[in-house]
Amino acid sequence: SNGFVVFTSLPFKIKKKDTIPSAGNQHKVTVAVDTFPVEFEYEAAPELTNIAYLKAKIVNTDKPLLAGSMNVFLDQDFVGNSWIKTVAPTQKFDAFFGADEGIKIERKEEKKEEGSSGWFLVGNNKKYTRAYKIEVTNYKKINVKITVVERLPVSRNEELKVNVFKVSPEASEKTNEGLLKWKVEIKPGEKKEFYYGFTMEHPKDKILTNDQAVPFLNVR
């Protein structure tokens, strides 16, 4: 055994009788109706889009859920289709409810003293500087929890030096893959600002390249 439990089928006892037509068509029968503890939060990646997406963190009941498609509803309104993997009893899983226009996100590139191009010579090196400000405004009538994610360049070569500066407020998490995450709660009508900058420096006779696995960088 590899330590994983795979549910291929599960027996359920239907609490009420149902009539299945003999027309040869598929027929859906309600097996169970459960209530799940749910915690809502938002996720945003301003570099990619200025939209915040609502996510539900759900705790399963004492019954396993089989992998398959699911219909997602929010306040009685159909949001769309999604997919879940097999969920063990009491296991946590996520469901996504789409974009929410009640949260406005704006990402601005801050100009630096080095010039509009961002490139200048420092001895035998080239140096590239960028800084960004992200503004998140809550136009909803309730407090919202949101995770804001930005990407930082990651060097794969000792000749390429990356320095991160002025991360404000302090990030909740910084991963080895270059993801910078802020996890905050925003009150109704409140705007929060996030700021960060970075420099990249490498020998001027080298060319900066970008692998497909952004944001990993190299020089050649």
Secondary structure as GFF3:
##gff-version 3
##sequence-region A 1 220
A	DSSP	beta_strand	38	44	.	.	.	ID=ss1
A	DSSP	beta_strand	52	59	.	.	.	ID=ss2
A	DSSP	beta_strand	68	74	.	.	.	ID=ss3
A	DSSP	beta_strand	77	84	.	.	.	ID=ss4
A	DSSP	beta_strand	92	100	.	.	.	ID=ss5
A	DSSP	beta_strand	103	110	.	.	.	ID=ss6
A	DSSP	beta_strand	119	122	.	.	.	ID=ss7
A	DSSP	beta_strand	125	138	.	.	.	ID=ss8
A	DSSP	beta_strand	144	151	.	.	.	ID=ss9
A	DSSP	beta_strand	154	155	.	.	.	ID=ss10
A	DSSP	beta_strand	161	168	.	.	.	ID=ss11
A	DSSP	beta_strand	173	174	.	.	.	ID=ss12
A	DSSP	beta_strand	179	186	.	.	.	ID=ss13
A	DSSP	beta_strand	191	203	.	.	.	ID=ss14
A	DSSP	beta_strand	208	210	.	.	.	ID=ss15
A	DSSP	beta_strand	216	219	.	.	.	ID=ss16
###
